Structures are given as C-alpha cells and as structure tokens.
Amino acid sequence: MKKFDAAIAGGGVIGGAIALELARAGLRVAVFDRQKPGQEASWASAGILSPAPENPGMIATVELAKRSAALYPEFVARVEEISGQHTGYRRKGTMEAIFSREAQVELSTIIALHHGLGLKAEPLRAEDALELEPALSDEVEAAVLRPEEGSIDPRLLTAAVFAAAQRNGAEIFPASGVKGIWRDGSRCRGLLLEREHVEARWTVIAAGCFSGTIEGVAPYAPIKPVKGQMIALRADDLPIDRVLWSEKIYLVPRNDGRILAGATVEYVGFDKRVTAGGIEKILAATIELAPGLKDARIEETWAGLRPDSADHLPLLGPTDLEGLVMATGHFRSGILLTPVTARLVREWITEQKVSLDWERFSPLRFHSAEASATRRVEN
Ligand SMILES: Cc1cc2nc3c(=O)[nH]c(=O)nc-3n(C[C@H](O)[C@H](O)[C@H](O)COP(=O)(O)OP(=O)(O)OC[C@H]3O[C@@H](n4cnc5c(N)ncnc54)[C@H](O)[C@@H]3O)c2cc1C
C-alpha cells in the first residue's frame, strides 16, 4: 500500500500548486489524476488575473483574490525558477471598455466600486483608451484601466507547476482515477483507487468540477460543471497589449502573438463540445470590441468545464472528517486563486491555522444546510 503525508485527488493547477507547497514544506506528497494532469479547466482557461468582481455576488471573494494577486509575482518567479520553464506571465494591465450611452455614469460607478474595494482603477476618456489600445472599436465611450492586473498562460503554468512539484519530491500518478475517499469512522484515512488504497494523514480533494463524483465527497463539494467555449485568433499588424473586456467578451493577448477570445457560460452538464452558436456569439462580440480582428485567422477552438458551487464561491478548508480538506469550486477564478489556495492549504496542514479568514468558503456550509434540511424532514 502506498503511504504519504498528503494525498491529493486531481491534478489541475490547484492540485499541482498544493503539491508544490507541501513538498517544499518537507511533506511526502502525491497527486493522483485519472488522466495526464492539467488537461481539464486549467488547460482550457483564459488565465486572466483580475481580482475585480464581475458581479455583486463575487464581492465575497475580493479579499481572497487580492491576496492571491499579491502572491502572484513571487509564485511565478518560484515556479519558473524551480521548473526552468516559462509561464507566459504578463502584468500589463487590463482595460474594460464601456460602450453604453450612460458611459460617464457607468464609469464613475465602476471606479467608485473598485476604490471602495481597495482595487487600483483609473478612468480613461475614449481618446486615451484608443491611444493605449488602438485595436479597440472607435465606438468606445470610456474605459477603466486596471494597471496592476494581467494574465498568464494556464497551459504553460500548469506544466511548470507540476515540473516544479516533482523537482521538490512530489510524486505524480497519471491514469490513477480516484474512486472514493477512504473513510474510517470520523477519520479520512486516504484515497481509494480502482485497485488499491492510498494511506495519508491528509487527503486533499482538488478534482475541479469532478470533485463531487468522488464517492464520499459530494456532501462537501456539490459542484456543477459550467462550460466555457474559447477561440484563439492570430492577427497580423493588430497589436493588443492588455486584456480587453466589454460586457460581452474578453480578449487576452498571449506572448506567442495569439489573441484568445472568450468565453461562453453554459450550464449543460459534462459536455465539452464546441458549438456553432457558441462560436458565433464569441466572434460577433470580438469584432464589436476590436473590429480589426475580423481578418484574424482562427487557430484553435476548445471548451472546458469550470467548477461552480451553488453560491459561486470556492470550497476551501477542512471538513468534519478528520484529515479531509477541500480545495475546489474556484469557478471563473481558479487560475487567479491558485497561489492563495495552495498557501492556505499548506498553512492548515502544517500549522492547523491560516493567515486569512476562510470560514466564508467552508465546505461545511452546504453540508450543514443539507443535514439540517434532512433533520427538518425527519422531524
Ligand atoms: C473557458 C474557461 C475560461 C476560464 N478563464 C479563467 C480566467 O481567465 N481566470 C481564472 O482565474 N480562471 C479562469 N477559469 C477558471 C479556471 O480555469 C478554473 O477555476 C481552474 O482551472 C480550476 O482548477 P482545478 O485544478 O480545480 O480543476 P481542473 O483543472 O479541472 O483539474 C481537475 C483535475 O482533476 C482530475 N480528476 C477528475 N476526476 C478525478 C478522479 N476521480 N480521480 C483523479 N483525478 C480526477 C481531472 O483529470 C483534472 O486534471 C476559466 C475556466 C474556463 C473553462
């Protein structure tokens, strides 16, 4: 029987980064993935690093997101140094273009909201926005510049994170699907694979939108997959430096010259098909935001599944089973939230305390709701 200090189910960027942190802290750690690590959401992602909330529901994650954004430069430097690989990190800012007739009102509302949350944001007049990003449509009325934000290439990042984790002694087991958690009374003793038990003092569930399909995990991780379709474009002589947003779309420039456009948000189960309707929607919004892209070549299309919870917030931290920790449900911000997730899980496992209040994200919030609903029915 394999025996570790920590066994991680799921080899996306979250599982890989936790393995790296724990291995650096001197623990014997292993990651089990049912396929090659890094082929799911972490592969499909746009990789925007923006703590700004997309909607009021996301305000609850801003503190966590700000902390992660602050950890990013150091995290990337460490991963790149240990792995010897690049991650495509770009800290060139993001720009949100406003097209509405009420642009000035919208602009001051967004700026006030950002400043109230302690986020750096600057208002731009249309001509200043166009000077910085000439590819923008000249219909733009105003824009918000968030100078400290940026992006990373999640495919490169995930590969580098796994290489770094292995260099620090973490063991990676591809083609090792986890069937369930190994429960022994009120304790989690490790993981159950198809043909073997893996014993571990600590068990971490980081299987993205598949977390709830692992036997015994569903009450702590009621996660739904949310499909996102993406397109990679290449345009000659149309420089885009920053991540650009409109209310319909984002465009993400990569270091290799590609421009990613995305993404749809579809609740259609575990379905990763690229559809005509999805592509039509992305392309129409892309050309509206940056008309020069109408001549761009389509280099790649794909879809991935984001891990979403009922309140769209992550599921982080210990459960009521001793030794079982959740690190999933990162929805649309898993790449941004990777460094802080890995840091907090490591702190919990090595010190049983964390440096940021993560109670709001407790995996027991749904578990307790479900349990009391059952009790009410029984009464
Ligand atoms: C189109 C799209 C765009 C996105 N854009 C952004 C963005 O701009 N910025 C941002 O921060 N986030 C973004 N995200 C979200 C981000 O990609 C995810 O939140 C993040 O990748 C989740 O990482 P993860 O490691 O939890 O999951 P995943 O990367 O999905 O990894 C889960 C792993 O678990 C494995 N697994 C599943 N079941 C089992 C099992 N039974 N046993 C063993 N292993 C198993 C899978 O094979 C997989 O490797 C985007 C996501 C999508 C799909």
PDBQT file of the ligand as one rigid body, heavy atoms in Angstrom, charges set to zero:
ROOT
HETATM    1  C1  LIG A 401     -13.120  28.690 -20.670  1.00  0.00    +0.000 C 
HETATM    2  C2  LIG A 401     -12.581  28.990 -19.287  1.00  0.00    +0.000 A 
HETATM    3  C3  LIG A 401     -12.000  30.215 -19.031  1.00  0.00    +0.000 A 
HETATM    4  C4  LIG A 401     -11.502  30.498 -17.762  1.00  0.00    +0.000 A 
HETATM    5  N1  LIG A 401     -10.879  31.705 -17.546  1.00  0.00    +0.000 NA
HETATM    6  C5  LIG A 401     -10.312  31.963 -16.347  1.00  0.00    +0.000 A 
HETATM    7  C6  LIG A 401      -9.586  33.159 -16.145  1.00  0.00    +0.000 A 
HETATM    8  O1  LIG A 401      -9.458  33.971 -17.052  1.00  0.00    +0.000 OA
HETATM    9  N2  LIG A 401      -9.010  33.377 -14.927  1.00  0.00    +0.000 N 
HETATM   10  C7  LIG A 401      -9.125  32.473 -13.907  1.00  0.00    +0.000 A 
HETATM   11  O2  LIG A 401      -8.580  32.734 -12.822  1.00  0.00    +0.000 OA
HETATM   12  N3  LIG A 401      -9.819  31.334 -14.070  1.00  0.00    +0.000 NA
HETATM   13  C8  LIG A 401     -10.420  31.046 -15.253  1.00  0.00    +0.000 A 
HETATM   14  N4  LIG A 401     -11.097  29.886 -15.447  1.00  0.00    +0.000 N 
HETATM   15  C9  LIG A 401     -11.335  29.018 -14.299  1.00  0.00    +0.000 C 
HETATM   16  C10 LIG A 401     -10.154  28.128 -14.003  1.00  0.00    +0.000 C 
HETATM   17  O3  LIG A 401      -9.659  27.581 -15.189  1.00  0.00    +0.000 OA
HETATM   18  C11 LIG A 401     -10.571  27.017 -13.040  1.00  0.00    +0.000 C 
HETATM   19  O4  LIG A 401     -11.209  27.565 -11.903  1.00  0.00    +0.000 OA
HETATM   20  C12 LIG A 401      -9.340  26.238 -12.573  1.00  0.00    +0.000 C 
HETATM   21  O5  LIG A 401      -8.589  25.793 -13.681  1.00  0.00    +0.000 OA
HETATM   22  C13 LIG A 401      -9.757  25.045 -11.724  1.00  0.00    +0.000 C 
HETATM   23  O6  LIG A 401      -8.616  24.270 -11.495  1.00  0.00    +0.000 OA
HETATM   24  P1  LIG A 401      -8.716  22.854 -10.806  1.00  0.00    +0.000 P 
HETATM   25  O7  LIG A 401      -7.333  22.352 -10.648  1.00  0.00    +0.000 OA
HETATM   26  O8  LIG A 401      -9.593  22.959  -9.611  1.00  0.00    +0.000 OA
HETATM   27  O9  LIG A 401      -9.562  21.958 -11.848  1.00  0.00    +0.000 OA
HETATM   28  P2  LIG A 401      -9.141  21.244 -13.190  1.00  0.00    +0.000 P 
HETATM   29  O10 LIG A 401      -8.113  21.992 -13.938  1.00  0.00    +0.000 OA
HETATM   30  O11 LIG A 401     -10.415  20.914 -13.892  1.00  0.00    +0.000 OA
HETATM   31  O12 LIG A 401      -8.443  19.919 -12.692  1.00  0.00    +0.000 OA
HETATM   32  C14 LIG A 401      -9.148  18.857 -12.101  1.00  0.00    +0.000 C 
HETATM   33  C15 LIG A 401      -8.335  17.603 -12.315  1.00  0.00    +0.000 C 
HETATM   34  O13 LIG A 401      -8.936  16.530 -11.606  1.00  0.00    +0.000 OA
HETATM   35  C16 LIG A 401      -8.837  15.370 -12.392  1.00  0.00    +0.000 C 
HETATM   36  N5  LIG A 401      -9.866  14.413 -11.960  1.00  0.00    +0.000 N 
HETATM   37  C17 LIG A 401     -11.193  14.477 -12.150  1.00  0.00    +0.000 A 
HETATM   38  N6  LIG A 401     -11.810  13.428 -11.583  1.00  0.00    +0.000 NA
HETATM   39  C18 LIG A 401     -10.845  12.679 -10.999  1.00  0.00    +0.000 A 
HETATM   40  C19 LIG A 401     -10.850  11.474 -10.260  1.00  0.00    +0.000 A 
HETATM   41  N7  LIG A 401     -11.975  10.815  -9.972  1.00  0.00    +0.000 N 
HETATM   42  N8  LIG A 401      -9.664  10.971  -9.846  1.00  0.00    +0.000 NA
HETATM   43  C20 LIG A 401      -8.495  11.616 -10.127  1.00  0.00    +0.000 A 
HETATM   44  N9  LIG A 401      -8.453  12.769 -10.817  1.00  0.00    +0.000 NA
HETATM   45  C21 LIG A 401      -9.599  13.302 -11.253  1.00  0.00    +0.000 A 
HETATM   46  C22 LIG A 401      -9.012  15.858 -13.814  1.00  0.00    +0.000 C 
HETATM   47  O14 LIG A 401      -8.482  14.927 -14.741  1.00  0.00    +0.000 OA
HETATM   48  C23 LIG A 401      -8.251  17.168 -13.769  1.00  0.00    +0.000 C 
HETATM   49  O15 LIG A 401      -6.891  17.012 -14.123  1.00  0.00    +0.000 OA
HETATM   50  C24 LIG A 401     -11.592  29.546 -16.724  1.00  0.00    +0.000 A 
HETATM   51  C25 LIG A 401     -12.149  28.293 -16.979  1.00  0.00    +0.000 A 
HETATM   52  C26 LIG A 401     -12.649  28.010 -18.257  1.00  0.00    +0.000 A 
HETATM   53  C27 LIG A 401     -13.216  26.635 -18.543  1.00  0.00    +0.000 C 
ENDROOT
TORSDOF 0
